[in-house]
């Protein structure tokens, strides 16, 4: 039984590390001439001179 616990122990330690939620970052730079109908971001169509 102790051999099984020694074998499983590293796997359990790895699982506790995996419980932390992953960190992600999304940067959105909308340089659109017009707003797309599927765009879910708080954005506005750029003026022609800025696009």
mmCIF file of the C-alpha atoms, coordinates in Angstrom:
data_MODEL
# 
_entry.id   MODEL 
# 
loop_
_atom_site.group_PDB 
_atom_site.id 
_atom_site.type_symbol 
_atom_site.label_atom_id 
_atom_site.label_alt_id 
_atom_site.label_comp_id 
_atom_site.label_asym_id 
_atom_site.label_entity_id 
_atom_site.label_seq_id 
_atom_site.pdbx_PDB_ins_code 
_atom_site.Cartn_x 
_atom_site.Cartn_y 
_atom_site.Cartn_z 
_atom_site.occupancy 
_atom_site.B_iso_or_equiv 
_atom_site.pdbx_formal_charge 
_atom_site.auth_seq_id 
_atom_site.auth_comp_id 
_atom_site.auth_asym_id 
_atom_site.auth_atom_id 
_atom_site.pdbx_PDB_model_num 
ATOM 1  C CA . UNK A 1 1  ? 0.000   0.000  0.000   1.00 0.00 ? 1  UNK A CA 1 
ATOM 2  C CA . UNK A 1 2  ? 2.777   2.472  0.819   1.00 0.00 ? 2  UNK A CA 1 
ATOM 3  C CA . UNK A 1 3  ? 4.382   1.814  -2.580  1.00 0.00 ? 3  UNK A CA 1 
ATOM 4  C CA . UNK A 1 4  ? 1.110   2.756  -4.266  1.00 0.00 ? 4  UNK A CA 1 
ATOM 5  C CA . UNK A 1 5  ? 0.879   5.966  -2.245  1.00 0.00 ? 5  UNK A CA 1 
ATOM 6  C CA . UNK A 1 6  ? 4.460   6.891  -3.133  1.00 0.00 ? 6  UNK A CA 1 
ATOM 7  C CA . UNK A 1 7  ? 3.604   6.348  -6.797  1.00 0.00 ? 7  UNK A CA 1 
ATOM 8  C CA . UNK A 1 8  ? 0.372   8.342  -6.655  1.00 0.00 ? 8  UNK A CA 1 
ATOM 9  C CA . UNK A 1 9  ? 1.741   11.182 -4.516  1.00 0.00 ? 9  UNK A CA 1 
ATOM 10 C CA . UNK A 1 10 ? 3.579   13.029 -7.347  1.00 0.00 ? 10 UNK A CA 1 
ATOM 11 C CA . UNK A 1 11 ? 0.450   12.836 -9.481  1.00 0.00 ? 11 UNK A CA 1 
ATOM 12 C CA . UNK A 1 12 ? -1.668  14.305 -6.705  1.00 0.00 ? 12 UNK A CA 1 
ATOM 13 C CA . UNK A 1 13 ? 0.824   17.137 -6.248  1.00 0.00 ? 13 UNK A CA 1 
ATOM 14 C CA . UNK A 1 14 ? 0.632   17.872 -9.978  1.00 0.00 ? 14 UNK A CA 1 
ATOM 15 C CA . UNK A 1 15 ? -3.159  17.927 -9.836  1.00 0.00 ? 15 UNK A CA 1 
ATOM 16 C CA . UNK A 1 16 ? -3.168  20.525 -7.059  1.00 0.00 ? 16 UNK A CA 1 
ATOM 17 C CA . UNK A 1 17 ? -1.012  22.768 -9.246  1.00 0.00 ? 17 UNK A CA 1 
ATOM 18 C CA . UNK A 1 18 ? -3.444  22.311 -12.131 1.00 0.00 ? 18 UNK A CA 1 
ATOM 19 C CA . UNK A 1 19 ? -6.361  23.480 -9.977  1.00 0.00 ? 19 UNK A CA 1 
ATOM 20 C CA . UNK A 1 20 ? -5.217  27.077 -10.268 1.00 0.00 ? 20 UNK A CA 1 
ATOM 21 C CA . UNK A 1 21 ? -7.109  28.782 -13.089 1.00 0.00 ? 21 UNK A CA 1 
ATOM 22 C CA . UNK A 1 22 ? -5.048  29.572 -16.176 1.00 0.00 ? 22 UNK A CA 1 
ATOM 23 C CA . UNK A 1 23 ? -4.106  33.176 -16.795 1.00 0.00 ? 23 UNK A CA 1 
ATOM 24 C CA . UNK A 1 24 ? -4.984  34.664 -20.159 1.00 0.00 ? 24 UNK A CA 1 
ATOM 25 C CA . UNK A 1 25 ? -4.776  38.102 -21.714 1.00 0.00 ? 25 UNK A CA 1 
ATOM 26 C CA . UNK A 1 26 ? -6.618  39.326 -24.782 1.00 0.00 ? 26 UNK A CA 1 
ATOM 27 C CA . UNK A 1 27 ? -5.809  42.713 -26.276 1.00 0.00 ? 27 UNK A CA 1 
ATOM 28 C CA . UNK A 1 28 ? -8.244  44.079 -28.847 1.00 0.00 ? 28 UNK A CA 1 
ATOM 29 C CA . UNK A 1 29 ? -7.192  46.940 -31.093 1.00 0.00 ? 29 UNK A CA 1 
ATOM 30 C CA . UNK A 1 30 ? -10.204 47.758 -33.265 1.00 0.00 ? 30 UNK A CA 1 
ATOM 31 C CA . UNK A 1 31 ? -8.989  49.650 -36.312 1.00 0.00 ? 31 UNK A CA 1 
ATOM 32 C CA . UNK A 1 32 ? -12.111 48.864 -38.300 1.00 0.00 ? 32 UNK A CA 1 
ATOM 33 C CA . UNK A 1 33 ? -13.619 51.187 -40.874 1.00 0.00 ? 33 UNK A CA 1 
ATOM 34 C CA . UNK A 1 34 ? -17.078 49.996 -39.853 1.00 0.00 ? 34 UNK A CA 1 
ATOM 35 C CA . UNK A 1 35 ? -18.409 48.057 -36.898 1.00 0.00 ? 35 UNK A CA 1 
ATOM 36 C CA . UNK A 1 36 ? -18.979 44.379 -37.631 1.00 0.00 ? 36 UNK A CA 1 
ATOM 37 C CA . UNK A 1 37 ? -22.350 42.975 -36.498 1.00 0.00 ? 37 UNK A CA 1 
ATOM 38 C CA . UNK A 1 38 ? -20.653 40.200 -34.498 1.00 0.00 ? 38 UNK A CA 1 
ATOM 39 C CA . UNK A 1 39 ? -18.262 42.540 -32.639 1.00 0.00 ? 39 UNK A CA 1 
ATOM 40 C CA . UNK A 1 40 ? -18.995 42.232 -28.929 1.00 0.00 ? 40 UNK A CA 1 
ATOM 41 C CA . UNK A 1 41 ? -16.523 44.865 -27.761 1.00 0.00 ? 41 UNK A CA 1 
ATOM 42 C CA . UNK A 1 42 ? -17.188 48.435 -26.722 1.00 0.00 ? 42 UNK A CA 1 
ATOM 43 C CA . UNK A 1 43 ? -15.786 49.933 -29.892 1.00 0.00 ? 43 UNK A CA 1 
ATOM 44 C CA . UNK A 1 44 ? -16.694 52.545 -32.443 1.00 0.00 ? 44 UNK A CA 1 
ATOM 45 C CA . UNK A 1 45 ? -15.929 52.775 -36.144 1.00 0.00 ? 45 UNK A CA 1 
ATOM 46 C CA . UNK A 1 46 ? -12.849 54.896 -36.777 1.00 0.00 ? 46 UNK A CA 1 
ATOM 47 C CA . UNK A 1 47 ? -13.026 57.969 -38.920 1.00 0.00 ? 47 UNK A CA 1 
ATOM 48 C CA . UNK A 1 48 ? -11.591 57.539 -42.392 1.00 0.00 ? 48 UNK A CA 1 
ATOM 49 C CA . UNK A 1 49 ? -8.452  59.553 -41.633 1.00 0.00 ? 49 UNK A CA 1 
ATOM 50 C CA . UNK A 1 50 ? -7.595  57.296 -38.658 1.00 0.00 ? 50 UNK A CA 1 
ATOM 51 C CA . UNK A 1 51 ? -8.313  53.913 -40.288 1.00 0.00 ? 51 UNK A CA 1 
# 
